[in-house]
Amino acid sequence: MRRLTFFSLLLLCFSGLQAQDKLKVIIDADTGNEVDDLYAIVRGLIEPSWDVIALNATQWQPAHWAVEQTMEESYRLNQVLLGYLEMNGEVKSLRGGINRLFDWGNRAQPSLASQHLIEAAHDMPSGEKLTVIALGALTNVATAILMDPSITPKIKLYWLGSTYDFEKDILRKRDFNCMMDPQALEEVLASRVEFHVIPVNIAAQMTFEYKESKEKLGGQHDLLDFLLDRWYNHLDGGRIERTIWDLAIIDAVIHPEWIEEVEIMTSKENYSRPVHYIKDIDEDKMRSEFFEKVLSFLTKK
């Protein structure tokens, strides 16, 4: 009995060391908005080098095709994905703010997601940063910064949004993720949080074809059939090709060797601060690995 107990303790210690070696990640997503979020989230959740500590729901309420409660729809779909992956007990699923930041006064949209982000940032060991990957509006991240500015040196933020003309050195903030909460983006830019951005004009390289996706994923697992159903029956369903935008930022974190990243200094109206902009991606490697990884993970169960 003593030997068994000692061996069990060794296994627990080894498991603890493995968990410490993994990258601590929070994924913050407007999952209910489009199709690509679900594909990207699944890829992130199954990444063996990550410890995804939370999957947060963010709002997209200002959108022209918004449902009545966008954050709740994102939260619901997050629960569905975690259920298919049998990760409900492993990854926190948290509600974010129900709308964009307020226009005056205390502009924060406090939520369980923003509060947990603050706590997780403070829990990081000295000298290490929490990786936050935002796939939609920056409402939850900006709220956390407004509530506790001391977390800014403890976070490494990755975001899909804005467009950047690398030849003319022009930054524009008119795309969907910017417009869903312009003030949240302003708060993040005004802060000194480490900020990595893939602009939409670069993420647009990440395209999937429905025929190939169905041939590779169809009938292999209930979750994969769910992803295909989401593709074809979404509001803009029936497309033969889709841009899987969010997968690009997930893979940029997993495989920094598959991207080209440059540091730019923003203009005065954008707070004269350094931002790491992803200039190019190897979309072919990212696409191929998605099929390989999800099939390997799901069909071995």
C-alpha positions in Angstrom: 0.0 0.0 0.0 2.8 2.4 0.9 4.5 1.7 -2.5 1.3 2.3 -4.4 0.7 5.6 -2.5 4.3 6.7 -3.2 3.9 5.9 -6.9 0.6 7.8 -7.0 2.3 10.8 -5.4 5.0 10.6 -8.1 2.4 10.6 -10.8 0.6 13.6 -9.3 3.9 15.5 -9.0 4.8 14.7 -12.6 1.3 15.7 -13.8 1.7 19.0 -11.9 5.1 19.7 -13.5 3.6 19.0 -16.9 0.7 21.4 -16.2 3.2 24.1 -15.1 5.1 23.7 -18.4 2.0 24.4 -20.5 1.1 27.9 -21.7 -1.6 29.4 -19.6 -4.3 30.6 -22.0 -7.7 32.3 -21.9 -9.8 32.3 -25.1 -12.3 35.2 -25.3 -14.7 34.7 -28.2 -17.9 36.0 -29.9 -18.7 32.3 -30.7 -22.3 33.0 -31.8 -21.4 35.5 -34.4 -19.9 33.5 -37.3 -18.7 30.1 -38.3 -14.9 30.4 -37.9 -14.9 30.9 -34.1 -16.0 27.3 -33.5 -13.3 25.9 -35.7 -10.6 28.0 -34.0 -11.9 27.3 -30.5 -11.8 23.6 -31.0 -8.2 23.8 -32.3 -7.2 25.8 -29.3 -8.9 23.6 -26.8 -7.2 20.4 -28.0 -3.7 21.9 -28.3 -1.5 19.7 -26.0 1.0 22.5 -25.2 -1.7 24.8 -23.8 -3.5 24.8 -20.5 -6.8 26.6 -21.5 -8.0 27.9 -18.1 -11.1 29.6 -19.4 -13.3 30.0 -22.5 -15.1 33.4 -22.2 -18.1 34.6 -24.1 -18.0 38.1 -25.5 -20.8 40.2 -27.0 -21.4 41.4 -30.6 -24.6 43.3 -29.8 -24.0 46.3 -32.1 -24.0 44.0 -35.2 -26.7 44.4 -37.8 -27.6 40.7 -37.6 -27.2 40.4 -33.8 -29.6 38.1 -31.9 -31.4 39.4 -28.9 -28.6 38.3 -26.4 -25.4 37.9 -28.3 -23.2 37.1 -25.3 -25.6 34.4 -24.1 -25.5 32.8 -27.6 -21.8 32.8 -27.5 -21.8 31.3 -24.0 -24.3 28.6 -25.1 -22.1 27.6 -28.0 -19.0 27.5 -25.8 -20.9 25.1 -23.5 -21.8 22.9 -26.5 -18.2 22.7 -27.7 -16.9 21.9 -24.2 -19.6 19.2 -23.9 -18.6 17.5 -27.2 -14.9 17.6 -26.1 -15.8 16.3 -22.6 -14.0 19.3 -21.1 -16.8 20.9 -19.0 -14.9 20.1 -15.8 -11.5 21.1 -17.1 -12.1 24.5 -18.7 -14.1 27.3 -17.1 -16.9 28.6 -19.3 -17.6 32.2 -18.2 -20.1 34.9 -19.2 -18.7 38.2 -20.4 -20.2 41.7 -20.6 -23.6 41.9 -22.3 -22.9 45.0 -24.4 -20.0 47.3 -25.4 -18.4 49.6 -22.9 -20.5 52.4 -21.5 -20.0 55.9 -23.0 -19.3 57.8 -19.8 -18.6 57.4 -16.1 -17.5 54.0 -15.1 -17.4 52.6 -18.6 -16.5 49.0 -17.6 -18.9 46.1 -18.3 -18.0 43.9 -15.2 -18.6 40.2 -15.6 -17.4 36.8 -14.4 -15.1 36.7 -17.4 -13.4 40.0 -16.7 -13.1 39.3 -12.9 -11.5 35.9 -13.6 -9.1 37.4 -16.1 -7.9 39.8 -13.4 -7.5 36.9 -10.9 -5.7 34.7 -13.4 -3.3 37.5 -14.4 -2.3 38.0 -10.7 -1.9 34.3 -10.2 0.9 34.1 -12.8 4.4 33.4 -11.4 6.7 36.4 -11.3 8.1 37.2 -14.7 5.5 35.2 -16.6 2.5 36.5 -18.6 -1.0 35.1 -19.1 -1.8 34.6 -22.8 -5.2 36.1 -23.7 -6.5 35.4 -27.2 -9.5 37.6 -28.2 -11.4 36.5 -31.2 -14.0 39.3 -31.1 -14.8 42.6 -29.4 -12.3 43.5 -26.7 -15.0 44.3 -24.1 -14.0 41.7 -21.5 -10.3 42.5 -21.8 -10.8 46.3 -21.7 -13.1 45.9 -18.7 -10.5 43.9 -16.8 -7.9 46.6 -17.5 -10.3 49.4 -16.4 -11.1 47.5 -13.2 -7.4 46.8 -12.4 -4.8 48.5 -14.5 -2.1 46.7 -12.6 -2.7 43.6 -14.7 -1.3 45.2 -17.9 2.3 43.9 -17.4 1.0 40.5 -16.6 -0.9 39.9 -19.9 0.2 39.1 -23.4 -2.9 39.9 -25.6 -3.5 38.4 -29.1 -6.3 39.8 -31.1 -7.9 39.6 -34.6 -8.9 43.0 -35.7 -8.2 46.2 -37.7 -6.6 46.4 -41.1 -3.0 47.4 -41.7 -1.4 48.5 -45.0 2.2 47.5 -44.5 3.4 49.4 -47.6 1.8 52.7 -46.7 2.0 52.2 -43.0 -1.7 52.9 -42.4 -3.8 51.5 -39.6 -7.6 51.4 -40.0 -10.2 50.5 -37.4 -13.4 50.0 -39.4 -13.7 46.2 -39.4 -16.2 44.1 -37.5 -14.2 43.4 -34.3 -13.2 47.1 -34.0 -16.8 48.4 -34.5 -18.3 45.9 -32.0 -16.6 47.9 -29.2 -14.5 50.9 -30.4 -14.0 52.2 -26.9 -12.7 48.8 -25.7 -10.0 49.0 -28.5 -9.2 52.5 -27.4 -8.7 51.4 -23.8 -6.4 48.6 -24.9 -4.3 50.9 -27.1 -4.1 53.5 -24.4 -2.8 50.8 -22.0 0.7 49.4 -22.2 -0.4 45.8 -22.4 1.8 43.6 -24.7 -0.4 43.6 -27.8 -0.1 41.2 -30.8 -2.5 41.8 -33.7 -3.4 39.9 -36.8 -5.2 42.3 -39.1 -8.2 41.1 -41.1 -6.4 41.6 -44.4 -3.9 39.0 -43.4 -6.3 36.6 -41.6 -8.3 36.6 -44.9 -5.7 34.2 -46.3 -7.1 31.4 -44.1 -9.8 29.9 -46.3 -11.4 26.5 -46.2 -13.5 24.8 -48.9 -16.7 23.1 -47.9 -16.2 20.1 -50.2 -12.8 19.3 -48.7 -14.0 19.9 -45.2 -17.0 17.6 -45.6 -14.9 14.9 -47.2 -12.3 15.0 -44.4 -14.6 15.6 -41.4 -18.0 14.3 -42.2 -19.1 11.2 -40.3 -16.0 11.1 -38.2 -17.3 12.5 -34.9 -20.4 14.2 -33.7 -18.5 17.4 -33.0 -17.1 17.5 -36.5 -20.6 17.0 -38.0 -21.8 19.9 -35.7 -19.0 22.1 -37.2 -20.1 21.2 -40.7 -23.7 21.9 -39.9 -22.8 25.3 -38.5 -21.0 26.1 -41.7 -23.9 25.2 -44.0 -26.9 26.3 -41.9 -25.6 29.6 -40.4 -27.3 32.9 -41.4 -25.0 33.1 -44.5 -25.1 29.3 -45.1 -24.5 27.4 -48.3 -21.1 28.9 -49.0 -18.7 26.7 -50.9 -15.7 28.5 -49.4 -15.3 30.3 -46.1 -12.6 32.5 -44.4 -11.8 30.8 -41.1 -10.4 34.0 -39.7 -9.9 33.1 -36.1 -7.9 30.0 -36.8 -5.1 32.2 -38.0 -4.6 33.9 -34.6 -4.9 30.6 -32.7 -2.2 29.1 -34.9 0.0 32.2 -34.7 0.3 31.5 -31.0 0.8 27.8 -31.4 3.3 28.1 -34.2 5.1 31.4 -34.2 7.5 29.9 -36.8 4.6 29.9 -39.2 4.1 33.7 -39.1 6.0 36.9 -40.0 5.6 39.5 -37.3 6.8 43.1 -37.1 6.7 45.7 -34.4 5.1 49.0 -35.4 4.8 52.3 -33.6 1.3 53.6 -33.8 0.5 57.2 -34.7 -0.3 59.8 -32.1 -4.1 59.4 -32.4 -3.5 55.7 -31.7 -1.4 56.5 -28.6 2.1 56.3 -30.0 2.7 52.8 -28.7 4.4 49.6 -30.0 2.1 46.9 -31.4 3.3 43.5 -32.8 1.6 43.1 -36.1 1.4 39.8 -38.0 2.4 40.6 -41.6 2.1 37.1 -43.1 1.0 33.6 -42.3 1.6 30.1 -43.7 -2.0 29.3 -44.2 -1.4 26.0 -46.0 0.4 24.6 -43.0 -2.2 25.9 -40.6 -5.1 24.5 -42.7 -3.4 21.0 -43.1 -2.6 20.8 -39.4 -6.2 21.6 -38.4 -7.6 18.6 -40.2 -4.7 16.4 -38.9 -5.0 17.5 -35.3 -8.8 17.4 -34.9 -9.1 14.1 -36.6 -6.3 12.6 -34.5 -7.7 13.9 -31.2 -11.4 13.1 -31.8 -11.2 9.7 -33.6 -8.9 8.2 -31.0 -11.5 8.6 -28.3 
